Amino acid sequence: MSIEPRPSLRSLLFVPGDSERKQAKALASAADALILDLEDSVDPSHLALARARVLAVLGARPAGAPQLWVRINPPAGVLWREDLGALFGAGAERVPAGLVLPKVSSALEIVEVGEQLQALEARCGLTAGTTRLLVIATETAAGLLNLPQYPGLLAGSAARARLAGLTWGAEDLSAALGALGKRDADGALTFTFQMARTTCLLAATALGIQAIDGVYTDFRDDEGLRNELQHARRDGFSGKLAIHPGQVTAINAAFTPSEAERAHARRVLAAFAAAPGAGVVSLDGQMIDRPHLLQAQRVLAAPEGGG
């Protein structure tokens, strides 16, 4: 199985699966991807309607629109199988670019979903692994505790090959724990939620996939969003979930390297190219080594244009 690598997604915007108005607005945004939601933002009584609306959007796919992903229902239940049946039953042309898996509690759930996807892809005549997975890995206590095991349990598996990234969720984890708050008086995440965020970042890095920061729920707080984006990029995240189109521009800008950063990265690559086989080279009077080369490669691989 060979799946071509895809560029990082800077902004992934959640859109309720049953809202035509919000979907139209989201499709006109500069988000790298839309996540058409069949889970938390949809009342269970509207799930059939939401599936039909999602299929309509997938069938239209206007040129130049964001990638279309779908958040299905949690793998611990039964609704996710019905979600997949609807998505793949409509034919290959309506299969989304990827699926978002919520409330994942173990790597085995990822493997199970992957096996189901492989069978459905074969039925639709699609290459195995075409449908990528983004896992929300910290929405349950068991999920957070099991997250460090992902790299070992998924290594070499078919499910690992279709993993596009990991992200973390604070809202459902907070509800599961009965936490009265997620931030301290200064606005910083409390220890438990900082641990969830950091563990997600480390596990994604160990797996060699994208680490995507969770949502910033106060969509009217532009300053707070910019501050959180600055911290996310500093720490190593390369994208962020969004809950409102108004957040997309700031997110795209935060994860788009500046021209000065790109110029420096090109000079790092040139310095190593001029010294084949060297582990350490000199640039601007400083010694730089392989970690600097890796960082430069990441900068140049990032999307261009703030959007």
C-alpha positions, 0 to 999 in steps of 0.5 A, a space after each residue: 500500500 502506497 499513499 502519497 504524503 499530503 501537506 499539513 492542514 493548518 486550519 480545520 473548521 468544524 461545521 454542524 452536519 445538519 446546517 446548510 447555512 453554516 456549511 455554505 458559510 464555511 465552504 466560502 472560508 479559507 480553511 484548509 479543511 472542513 469537518 462536517 460533524 455527525 457527532 456533538 453538534 448534531 441532535 440525535 433526532 437530526 442524525 439522518 438529516 445530517 447524514 443526508 446534508 453531509 452527502 449533499 456537500 460531499 457530492 457537490 465539492 466546489 472547485 477550490 473548496 477546503 478539503 472535506 472531512 467528516 467527524 463520525 460518532 465514537 467507536 465505542 458505540 454503534 452509530 459510527 458503523 451506520 455513519 460509514 455505511 451512509 458515506 461509502 454507500 453513496 459511492 466513491 465520489 462522495 467519500 470524504 478526504 478523511 474521518 475524525 474519530 472522537 472519544 477514542 479510548 484505545 489504539 484497538 479502536 483505531 485498528 477496528 475503524 481502519 479494518 472497516 474502512 479497508 473493506 469499504 474502500 475495496 467495495 468502492 474500488 478505492 486504494 486501501 488507505 485513501 481515507 485518512 484518520 484524525 484521532 481526537 485522543 484525549 476526550 476520555 480518561 482511558 484515552 489519555 492514559 492509553 495515548 502513550 501506547 499508540 506508537 508501539 501498538 500501531 507501528 507497522 499497522 494498516 491503521 498507522 498508514 492512514 493516520 494523518 494526525 492526532 489532536 486533543 479535546 478538553 471539553 469532553 475530558 472536562 465533562 468526563 472528569 467532572 472538572 469545574 474548570 480547565 484554566 487557572 486564574 491566569 488563564 493557563 491550562 491546569 495540570 491535567 489539561 496541560 498533560 493531555 495537550 503535551 501527551 498528544 504532541 509527543 505521541 503524534 511526533 513519535 508516530 511521525 504524524 501531524 499534531 493539531 491543537 484543540 479548539 479555542 472555544 471563545 470565538 469572540 476573543 481574538 487576543 486570546 486566540 492569537 496568544 494560544 496560537 503563538 504557544 501552539 506553534 512555539 511548542 511544535 503543533 502545526 495546525 489547530 481546530 476551529 469552531 467559527 469561520 472568524 478564527 480561520 485567518 488567524 490560524 492560517 497566519 500562525 502556521 504559515 512561516 514568514 518569508 524571513 523564516 523560509 529564507 533562513 531555512 533555505 540557507 540552512 539547507 544550502 549550508 548542508 548541501 555544500 558540505 555533503 556528509 557533514 553532521 555539523 556546519 557553520 552558518 552566520 558564525 554559529 555551528 548548526 547540526 542535524 536538528 537545525 536541518 530537520 527544522 528547516 525542512 519542516 519550515 519549507 514543507 509548511 503551506 505558503 500563503 496566510 489565507 
